[in-house]
Amino acid sequence: MAAPESTARQRKPNLEPRIVDVTDLTDEDEETPLPPPKKIRPIRKSKKHLRVEEEDDYSPVLDVFRVLTFLLLASCGLSYLVSGGESYFWGMKHRPDYLKLSWWEMQYNGPRSFTLGELADYDGTDASKPIYLSVGGKVFDVSAGRKFYGPGGSYHYFAGVDASRGFVTGCFREDRTGDLRGVEEMFLPIDDPEIDSHWTAAELTKKKADELAGAKKRVHDSVQHWVDFFQKSPKYQFVGELIREPGWEGELKVLCRKAQDGRTYRALPSTESA
């Protein structure tokens, strides 16, 4: 029975710590390299996660600023082109016709027809309405010159009427009418018996007929000059025609004082030939 006990003792593990003398380590043990550290792979976020984070950080302020900047630059460029280099901010003195409401109305409806009574409603006293005037039977929008044609302006006499006669005679206050009868007299010479005696009766009759034809032509040319002025002006716009009822002229007007004073005597034959 002693043998089994001895065997059991031999199998009992030695639990005492082993003391190793470092002097017993060989050079081979010292040079044995340590295993390299394991590489830690970075955690990659999926595109979906990145997109979510970007959306969380997004602010619309920058995009709004970009849009507003683009619109401002586009507006400045368009204003420069439309105004012919006059302004970057639509501060044009003379707007093109296509930027005027009355121009679009005429394009859609065509030229209007005005009676004298209808024309009178556009004399500038109502600030909400445009200012119209007529010359030679043609009606023009002169709202761009409101400080001249509006109440208190130096040309307010022309507003709301056909003032063709006043355009010729220069009598703005007295001749606010389109009646041109007798206006040619301002271009006719004054008769003087002493001067007229230098021609025979036949010669004088022919001369007076030529003078009358020339005077009427000057009246026509003067009216046409003002019609062309308003039609070609970049400030004003043609809007329609004036309709006159029979007998609209009324009584024959006397030539105004200013036009009378501008008349001269007939030139002597010697002066004419010279």
Secondary structure as GFF3:
##gff-version 3
##sequence-region A 1 274
A	DSSP	alpha_helix	2	11	.	.	.	ID=ss1
A	DSSP	three_ten_helix	22	24	.	.	.	ID=ss2
A	DSSP	alpha_helix	27	30	.	.	.	ID=ss3
A	DSSP	alpha_helix	47	57	.	.	.	ID=ss4
A	DSSP	alpha_helix	61	82	.	.	.	ID=ss5
A	DSSP	three_ten_helix	97	99	.	.	.	ID=ss6
A	DSSP	alpha_helix	101	109	.	.	.	ID=ss7
A	DSSP	beta_strand	112	114	.	.	.	ID=ss8
A	DSSP	alpha_helix	116	119	.	.	.	ID=ss9
A	DSSP	three_ten_helix	120	122	.	.	.	ID=ss10
A	DSSP	beta_strand	132	135	.	.	.	ID=ss11
A	DSSP	beta_strand	138	141	.	.	.	ID=ss12
A	DSSP	three_ten_helix	143	145	.	.	.	ID=ss13
A	DSSP	alpha_helix	146	149	.	.	.	ID=ss14
A	DSSP	three_ten_helix	156	158	.	.	.	ID=ss15
A	DSSP	alpha_helix	164	169	.	.	.	ID=ss16
A	DSSP	three_ten_helix	183	187	.	.	.	ID=ss17
A	DSSP	alpha_helix	193	196	.	.	.	ID=ss18
A	DSSP	alpha_helix	201	232	.	.	.	ID=ss19
A	DSSP	beta_strand	237	242	.	.	.	ID=ss20
A	DSSP	alpha_helix	257	261	.	.	.	ID=ss21
A	DSSP	alpha_helix	269	273	.	.	.	ID=ss22
###
